[in-house]
């Protein structure tokens, strides 16, 4: 075992591991030729990931949307999502969440998600419950000097959680800074968190400036901030390889894992399904099998995920 990693305790051994594949994001084929961009490539990639053991798929389609006005188009997802679901009924798919800002409402940002869910083509609502400065250190070592802010207000978060509760939609919640997950915990204690929710604990390496360190200390720091034994959680590593060490730390402690080329900057040019397969091998080494898509909702429902 790696330093600081223990075998999965008996209470976790029978719990399947949810593996999410974030298959493209803002990555280009120049970065990795296996990044899927066309509808056909996205569908084939989704199928390969599901066959390898993924049970949630996250897709950026049409354009990589990471900010800019809060609007996105559901139409660019329809073909790929419909065909993927024909091959894999019950698979949990969800699109990207555009950035917020002054004059942008959460209803606008989630408009395409609501439309896809209404058509039965998406099954998770993404929420990033907080506001942060967003930037990276330059190649010369200069800290960022831009005024770029990624914004989701308390009101935005409350609106999104209420939408999920009213429409009985499961929620995937990315927490980039400690205050984000403390807000999630507050909603949980107040009874306003969607019943089916999974928290993504965001780690980063390299020049990015958010989150906690991708090691045992960073993971434990996150887990100290919320009821991690009652609320499902997964780890994701931006600009690194989550399978190097962090996935094993999480799996041994009852957590789940996100992999995929949206986040990956390790050696070589792996395909998405190869990253999924690597996470599956880690899970099985700890006595936990990959979750099937039709198991995910039960696994992320509060007080029913042990």
C-alpha positions in Angstrom: 0.0 0.0 0.0 1.1 3.6 -0.6 2.1 5.7 2.5 -1.0 6.8 4.4 -3.3 4.4 2.6 -5.1 1.7 4.4 -7.3 -1.1 3.2 -11.0 -0.3 3.0 -12.6 -0.9 6.4 -15.3 -3.5 6.6 -18.0 -0.8 6.7 -17.0 0.3 3.2 -16.1 -3.0 1.6 -19.6 -3.7 0.4 -20.2 -0.2 -0.9 -19.7 0.1 -4.7 -17.5 2.9 -6.0 -19.1 5.5 -8.2 -16.7 6.4 -11.0 -17.4 9.6 -12.9 -15.8 10.2 -16.3 -15.4 13.9 -17.3 -14.5 13.2 -20.9 -13.5 16.5 -22.5 -14.1 19.8 -20.7 -12.0 22.6 -22.3 -9.3 20.2 -23.4 -8.4 20.0 -27.1 -7.1 17.3 -29.4 -3.8 19.2 -29.4 -3.5 18.3 -25.7 -4.6 14.7 -26.2 -5.8 13.2 -29.5 -8.3 11.0 -27.5 -10.4 14.1 -26.4 -13.8 13.5 -27.9 -15.4 16.5 -29.6 -17.9 15.4 -32.3 -21.2 13.8 -31.4 -20.0 10.4 -32.8 -16.8 10.6 -30.8 -18.7 11.5 -27.6 -21.1 8.6 -27.9 -18.3 6.1 -28.6 -16.3 7.5 -25.7 -19.3 7.3 -23.3 -19.9 3.7 -24.3 -16.2 2.8 -23.8 -16.2 4.4 -20.3 -19.4 2.7 -19.2 -18.0 -0.7 -20.4 -14.9 0.0 -18.4 -16.9 0.8 -15.2 -18.0 4.4 -15.2 -21.5 5.1 -13.9 -21.6 9.0 -14.3 -20.6 10.8 -17.4 -19.9 14.6 -17.6 -19.7 16.2 -21.1 -19.0 19.6 -22.6 -20.6 19.7 -26.0 -20.8 22.2 -28.8 -18.4 24.6 -27.1 -16.4 24.1 -23.9 -18.3 26.9 -21.9 -16.4 27.7 -18.8 -17.9 31.1 -18.2 -19.2 33.9 -20.5 -22.7 35.0 -19.7 -24.3 32.0 -18.1 -26.1 30.8 -21.2 -25.7 27.4 -22.9 -27.8 25.5 -25.5 -29.4 22.1 -24.7 -29.6 21.4 -28.5 -25.8 20.6 -28.7 -26.3 17.7 -26.3 -29.5 16.1 -27.6 -28.1 13.8 -30.3 -25.1 12.5 -28.3 -27.1 12.1 -25.0 -30.0 10.3 -26.8 -27.8 7.9 -28.6 -25.7 7.2 -25.4 -28.9 6.4 -23.5 -30.1 4.1 -26.2 -27.0 2.0 -25.6 -27.0 2.5 -21.8 -30.5 3.1 -20.4 -30.4 4.6 -16.9 -26.9 6.1 -17.4 -26.4 9.4 -15.4 -25.3 12.1 -17.9 -25.0 15.8 -17.2 -23.6 18.8 -19.1 -21.4 21.7 -18.0 -22.5 24.6 -15.8 -21.7 28.0 -17.3 -20.2 30.7 -15.1 -22.2 33.3 -13.2 -21.7 36.9 -12.6 -23.5 40.3 -12.4 -26.9 40.1 -14.1 -26.8 36.4 -14.6 -29.4 34.2 -12.8 -29.1 30.6 -11.8 -32.2 29.9 -13.9 -30.3 31.1 -17.0 -27.2 29.0 -16.0 -29.2 25.9 -15.5 -31.7 26.4 -18.4 -30.1 23.8 -20.7 -29.8 21.3 -17.8 -33.5 21.7 -16.9 -34.4 21.2 -20.6 -32.3 18.1 -20.9 -33.7 16.6 -17.6 -37.2 17.4 -18.9 -36.5 15.4 -22.0 -35.1 12.5 -20.0 -31.6 13.1 -21.5 -29.8 14.2 -18.3 -30.1 12.9 -14.7 -27.9 15.2 -12.6 -28.0 18.9 -11.8 -24.5 20.5 -11.3 -24.1 23.1 -8.6 -20.9 24.9 -7.6 -22.0 26.5 -4.3 -19.7 29.4 -3.8 -17.7 32.3 -5.3 -13.9 32.4 -5.8 -11.1 34.1 -7.6 -10.1 32.0 -10.6 -6.7 32.0 -12.1 -3.3 30.4 -12.4 0.3 31.2 -12.0 2.0 32.1 -15.3 4.8 30.2 -16.9 7.2 32.9 -15.6 6.0 32.4 -12.1 3.8 35.5 -12.0 0.7 35.3 -9.8 -2.5 36.1 -11.6 -3.5 39.8 -11.7 -6.9 39.5 -13.5 -10.2 40.3 -11.9 -11.8 37.1 -13.0 -14.3 35.8 -10.4 -16.3 32.6 -10.6 -19.6 33.5 -8.9 -22.4 31.5 -7.3 -24.1 33.4 -4.6 -25.9 32.1 -1.5 -29.2 32.9 -3.3 -28.0 31.1 -6.5 -27.2 28.0 -4.4 -30.5 28.0 -2.5 -32.4 28.4 -5.8 -30.6 25.5 -7.4 -31.1 23.2 -4.4 -34.8 24.1 -4.3 -35.1 23.2 -7.9 -33.6 19.8 -7.3 -35.9 19.2 -4.3 -39.1 20.3 -6.1 -38.3 18.2 -9.2 -36.8 15.3 -7.4 -33.5 15.7 -9.3 -30.2 14.4 -7.9 -27.4 17.0 -7.5 -23.7 16.9 -8.1 -22.0 19.6 -6.0 -18.4 20.7 -6.8 -16.7 22.4 -3.8 -13.6 24.3 -4.8 -12.9 26.1 -1.4 -13.6 25.1 2.2 -16.5 27.6 2.5 -18.3 25.8 -0.3 -18.6 22.6 1.6 -19.4 24.4 4.9 -22.4 25.8 3.0 -23.4 22.4 1.9 -23.2 21.2 5.4 -25.4 24.1 6.6 -28.0 23.2 4.0 -27.9 19.5 5.0 -28.5 20.4 8.7 -31.3 22.8 7.7 -33.0 20.1 5.6 -32.6 22.1 2.4 -30.0 20.0 0.6 -31.4 17.8 -2.2 -31.9 14.3 -0.8 -29.8 12.7 -3.5 -26.6 14.6 -3.5 -22.9 13.9 -4.1 -20.1 16.3 -3.1 -17.0 16.6 -5.3 -14.0 17.5 -3.3 -11.8 19.5 -5.6 -8.0 19.2 -5.5 -5.5 20.7 -7.9 -1.8 20.7 -8.7 0.6 22.8 -10.7 -0.3 26.4 -11.4 -4.0 26.4 -10.4 -4.9 28.3 -7.2 -7.9 26.7 -5.5 -8.7 23.7 -3.3 -6.6 21.7 -1.0 -3.4 19.6 -1.5 -4.0 16.2 -3.1 -2.7 14.1 -0.2 -3.9 12.6 3.1 -3.7 16.0 4.9 -5.8 17.7 2.2 -8.4 14.9 2.1 -8.7 14.9 5.8 -9.1 18.6 5.8 -12.1 18.3 3.5 -13.6 15.4 5.4 -13.5 17.4 8.7 -15.8 20.0 7.3 -19.0 18.0 6.6 -20.8 14.8 7.6 -18.8 12.6 5.2 -20.2 9.5 6.8 -23.7 10.5 5.8 -23.3 12.4 2.6 -21.7 10.8 -0.5 -18.5 12.3 -1.7 -15.9 11.9 -4.4 -12.5 13.3 -5.2 -11.3 15.0 -8.4 -7.8 16.3 -9.2 -7.5 19.1 -11.7 -4.3 19.2 -13.7 -2.9 15.9 -12.4 -3.7 12.2 -12.3 -6.2 11.3 -9.6 -5.3 7.6 -10.0 -1.7 8.2 -8.8 -2.5 8.4 -5.1 -5.7 10.4 -4.3 -8.1 7.8 -5.7 -6.7 5.1 -3.4 -6.9 7.4 -0.4 -10.6 8.2 -1.1 -11.6 4.6 -2.0 -10.1 3.3 1.2 -12.2 5.8 3.2 -15.5 5.1 1.5 -15.3 7.8 -1.2 -15.8 7.8 -4.9 -13.7 9.0 -7.8 -13.9 11.3 -10.8 -11.4 10.7 -13.7 -11.2 11.9 -17.3 -9.4 14.0 -19.8 -11.1 17.2 -18.6 -8.9 17.0 -15.5 -5.9 14.8 -16.6 -2.4 16.2 -17.2 -0.3 13.2 -16.4 2.2 11.4 -18.6 1.3 10.0 -22.0 -2.0 10.4 -23.9 -4.4 7.9 -22.3 -8.0 7.5 -23.4 -10.9 8.2 -21.0 -11.8 4.6 -20.7 -8.3 3.7 -19.7 -8.4 6.2 -16.8 -11.8 4.6 -15.8 -10.3 1.1 -15.9 -7.3 2.3 -13.8 -9.7 3.6 -11.1 -11.6 0.3 -11.2 -8.5 -1.7 -10.6 -7.8 0.5 -7.5 -11.3 -0.1 -6.2 -11.1 -3.8 -6.7 -7.8 -3.9 -4.9 -9.6 -2.5 -1.9 -12.5 -5.0 -2.2 -14.9 -2.5 -3.7 -16.5 -3.0 -7.1 -17.4 -0.3 -9.6 -21.0 0.9 -9.2 -23.5 0.3 -11.9 -25.4 3.3 -13.3 -28.7 2.1 -11.9 -27.2 2.0 -8.4 -26.0 5.6 -8.2 -29.1 7.3 -7.0 -29.4 5.0 -4.0 -25.7 5.4 -3.3 -25.9 9.2 -3.1 -29.2 9.4 -1.2 -28.5 10.8 2.3 -28.6 8.3 5.1 -28.8 5.5 2.6 -25.2 5.3 1.3 -23.5 3.0 3.7 
